[in-house]
Amino acid sequence: MINIDLNTTHHVVAASSHTYLEPTQELLINRTLAYHDIIYLIEGGWTFIERINGKDVEYTLKPDTILILTAGQHEFIKKPCISGTKTYCVHITKEGNDLLEKASNLKIDPFFSAFGNPKIISYFKAACDAFCSDQPYNQAKADAYITLLFCEIAKLGVEKNLSDEVKRITRLINDNLYKTFSKEELVEASGISYKKLTTMFKNETGQTLHAYQISKKLEMVAMHIDTEPYVRMKELAANYNFYDEFYLSKLFKKKYGMSPQEYKTNSRSRRRKYDTIC
């Protein structure tokens, strides 16, 4: 596992895409970088080796796999890549408490498949495109996409122990929080009976389907209160398909231990404190 400190911004220092029409030379890569090296293999195949504490760890990349090589470690290849191999590669700065065992750090696998997760792939490509563009704020955009990429990777780690059926449903809910799904829609999306789905979902997530949907919607409501303090509860209730603002307020207080108005007051206080520090 790799520990990434997201309390500080990681900066993209290099980003590129490569298509290797012919196999590479055997030791095309043989280096120790001061930066984290993130590689996404689009087509073909390639084997990388990272020397960690004197031990060589081998990673065989296939299409839609992502490899994160950590700053300060020696990385190299012994075998040429497959002809026609295509990759995206991003180097980002090592920051703050990266690589340290801290509870606040994101813990992510250094090598994983992004197959079936379009967000990870789109953030990776967007970071490369932003960095290489000549548009205003290209550096800030690239850095922001890397942060989103890490967050999505971390979420993938949480989903790792979920069954495919439950994983499909959690993604469906998270990508459509404005909607409340019916039993029929959830059955169609999961491919199993509603009874089996509810049992699996509760066993794997610790929540019922209904509770999970409500909890995720309330998290979005809290985010809106933090970032858009003038938004009305009536609008949020309509946007996230709650019966009315009073029912939304009741559920919000149950989850957060305070009413939306109390939460808004605390949010203002947090913002004033932040503004003072800055």
C-alpha positions in Angstrom: 0.0 0.0 0.0 1.1 3.6 -0.6 0.2 6.4 1.7 -0.7 9.7 0.0 -1.2 13.0 2.0 -4.1 14.9 0.4 -3.9 17.7 3.0 -1.4 19.3 0.6 -1.5 19.7 -3.2 0.5 17.4 -5.4 1.8 19.1 -8.5 2.1 17.6 -12.0 5.7 18.1 -13.2 5.5 16.0 -16.3 2.8 14.3 -18.3 2.9 12.5 -21.6 1.3 9.9 -23.8 3.4 7.3 -25.8 2.8 4.8 -28.5 5.6 2.3 -29.0 5.2 1.0 -32.5 8.2 -1.3 -32.0 9.4 -3.1 -28.8 11.5 -0.8 -26.5 15.1 -1.4 -25.7 15.6 -3.6 -22.6 16.8 -0.9 -20.2 15.0 2.0 -21.7 13.9 2.9 -18.1 16.5 2.7 -15.4 16.1 5.5 -12.9 15.4 6.8 -9.4 13.0 9.7 -9.5 12.3 12.4 -6.9 8.7 12.2 -8.0 5.8 9.7 -7.9 5.5 8.1 -11.3 1.9 7.1 -12.3 1.6 4.9 -15.4 -1.7 4.0 -17.2 -1.4 1.3 -19.8 -4.0 1.7 -22.6 -2.9 -1.1 -25.0 -0.2 -3.7 -25.2 1.8 -4.9 -22.3 4.9 -4.0 -20.3 6.7 -5.3 -17.2 8.2 -2.8 -14.7 10.4 -3.6 -11.7 10.6 -1.4 -8.5 13.4 -2.0 -6.0 11.9 -1.6 -2.5 14.2 -2.1 0.5 16.6 -4.0 -1.6 13.9 -6.4 -3.0 12.8 -6.3 -6.6 9.0 -6.2 -7.0 7.7 -7.0 -10.5 4.5 -5.6 -12.0 3.2 -6.9 -15.4 0.9 -4.2 -16.9 -2.0 -5.2 -19.1 -4.6 -2.9 -20.8 -6.5 -0.7 -18.2 -4.0 -1.3 -15.4 -2.4 1.5 -13.4 0.9 1.4 -11.7 2.1 4.0 -9.1 5.9 4.0 -8.6 6.9 5.9 -5.5 9.4 8.7 -5.2 12.9 7.7 -4.1 12.6 4.1 -5.3 14.7 2.7 -8.1 12.5 1.6 -11.1 13.6 -0.2 -14.2 12.6 -2.7 -16.9 14.3 -5.8 -18.1 12.1 -6.8 -20.9 10.9 -4.8 -24.0 7.3 -3.7 -24.1 4.9 -5.4 -26.6 4.8 -3.8 -30.0 1.9 -1.3 -30.2 2.0 -0.5 -26.5 0.3 2.8 -25.6 0.6 4.5 -22.2 -0.1 7.7 -20.3 2.5 8.7 -17.8 2.3 11.4 -15.1 5.0 12.5 -12.7 3.8 14.3 -9.5 5.6 15.8 -6.6 6.1 14.0 -3.3 4.4 16.1 -0.7 3.8 16.5 3.1 3.4 13.2 4.8 3.4 11.0 1.7 4.6 7.4 2.4 4.1 7.8 6.1 1.7 5.6 8.1 -0.9 8.2 9.1 -4.6 7.7 9.7 -5.4 10.9 7.7 -3.5 9.6 4.6 -5.1 7.9 1.7 -4.0 4.3 1.5 -4.0 3.0 -2.0 -2.8 0.0 -3.9 0.2 0.7 -6.1 -1.0 -1.6 -8.9 -4.6 -2.2 -9.9 -7.0 -2.6 -12.7 -9.1 0.4 -13.7 -11.4 -1.7 -16.0 -15.0 -0.8 -15.5 -14.2 2.5 -13.8 -14.4 5.3 -16.4 -13.9 8.1 -13.8 -10.4 6.9 -13.0 -9.5 6.7 -16.7 -11.1 10.1 -17.5 -9.3 11.9 -14.6 -6.0 10.4 -15.7 -6.4 11.5 -19.3 -7.8 14.9 -18.2 -4.7 15.5 -16.0 -2.4 14.8 -19.0 -4.5 16.9 -21.4 -4.6 19.9 -18.9 -0.9 19.8 -18.2 0.0 19.7 -21.9 -2.4 22.4 -23.0 -1.6 26.1 -23.4 -4.8 27.2 -21.8 -4.9 29.5 -18.7 -4.6 27.7 -15.3 -3.5 24.5 -17.0 -1.2 23.6 -14.0 -4.0 24.1 -11.5 -6.4 22.0 -13.5 -3.9 19.2 -13.9 -3.2 19.2 -10.1 -6.9 19.2 -9.4 -7.5 16.2 -11.7 -4.7 14.3 -9.9 -6.4 14.9 -6.5 -9.7 13.6 -8.0 -7.8 10.6 -9.4 -6.4 9.7 -6.0 -9.8 10.1 -4.3 -11.4 7.8 -6.9 -8.6 5.2 -6.5 -9.1 5.3 -2.7 -12.8 4.6 -3.3 -11.9 1.7 -5.5 -10.0 0.3 -2.6 -13.0 0.5 -0.4 -15.1 -1.2 -3.1 -12.5 -4.0 -3.5 -14.2 -6.4 -1.1 -17.7 -5.8 -2.6 -19.3 -8.2 -4.9 -19.9 -7.2 -8.5 -23.6 -6.9 -7.9 -23.3 -4.6 -4.9 -20.5 -2.6 -6.5 -22.8 -1.9 -9.5 -25.5 -0.6 -7.2 -23.3 1.6 -5.1 -21.9 3.2 -8.2 -25.4 3.6 -9.7 -26.6 5.3 -6.5 -23.5 7.6 -6.1 -23.7 8.7 -9.8 -27.4 9.5 -9.6 -28.0 11.0 -6.1 -30.8 13.2 -7.5 -32.9 10.1 -7.9 -34.4 7.5 -5.6 -34.3 4.1 -7.3 -37.2 1.7 -7.3 -36.9 -2.0 -6.5 -37.4 -2.8 -10.1 -34.6 -0.5 -11.2 -32.2 -2.0 -8.6 -33.0 -5.5 -9.6 -32.4 -4.7 -13.3 -29.1 -3.0 -12.5 -27.8 -5.8 -10.2 -29.1 -8.8 -12.2 -30.3 -10.6 -9.1 -33.5 -10.8 -7.1 -34.4 -8.0 -4.7 -34.3 -10.3 -1.7 -30.8 -11.5 -2.5 -29.6 -8.0 -3.3 -30.8 -6.5 0.0 -29.2 -9.4 1.9 -25.9 -9.0 0.1 -25.9 -5.2 0.3 -26.5 -5.2 4.1 -23.9 -7.9 4.7 -21.2 -6.1 2.6 -21.9 -2.5 3.4 -23.5 -2.6 6.9 -26.4 -0.6 5.6 -29.7 -1.2 4.0 -30.3 -0.1 0.5 -32.6 2.7 1.6 -30.3 3.9 4.4 -27.4 4.0 2.0 -29.3 6.1 -0.5 -30.5 8.5 2.1 -27.0 8.8 3.7 -25.3 9.7 0.4 -28.0 12.2 -0.4 -27.6 13.9 3.0 -23.8 14.1 2.5 -24.5 16.0 -0.7 -26.9 18.3 1.1 -24.2 19.0 3.8 -21.8 19.8 1.0 -24.2 22.3 -0.5 -24.7 24.0 2.8 -20.9 24.3 3.2 -20.3 25.6 -0.3 -23.6 27.4 -1.2 -24.8 28.8 2.2 -27.7 30.7 0.5 -29.3 27.7 -1.1 -32.8 27.0 0.3 -33.7 23.7 1.9 -36.8 23.6 -0.3 -34.5 23.5 -3.4 -32.2 20.8 -1.9 -35.2 18.7 -1.0 -36.5 18.9 -4.6 -33.0 18.3 -6.1 -32.4 15.1 -4.1 -36.0 13.8 -4.2 -37.0 14.2 -0.6 -40.7 14.6 0.2 -40.2 18.2 1.5 -37.8 20.4 3.3 -39.2 19.4 6.7 -38.6 15.7 6.1 -35.2 16.5 4.8 -34.4 18.6 8.0 -35.6 15.7 10.2 -33.3 13.2 8.5 -30.4 15.7 8.4 -30.6 16.2 12.2 -30.7 12.5 12.7 -27.5 12.0 10.8 -25.5 15.0 11.9 -26.9 15.7 15.3 -28.0 19.2 14.4 -30.5 21.0 12.2 -29.5 22.3 8.8 -29.6 25.8 10.2 -27.3 24.9 13.0 -25.0 23.2 10.6 -25.0 26.3 8.4 -24.0 28.5 11.4 -21.2 26.1 12.2 -20.1 26.2 8.6 -20.0 30.0 8.6 -17.8 29.8 11.7 -15.5 27.4 10.0 -15.2 29.6 6.9 -14.4 32.7 9.1 -11.7 30.7 10.9 -10.2 29.6 7.6 -10.3 33.1 6.1 -8.5 34.5 9.2 -5.8 31.8 9.0 -5.3 32.5 5.3 
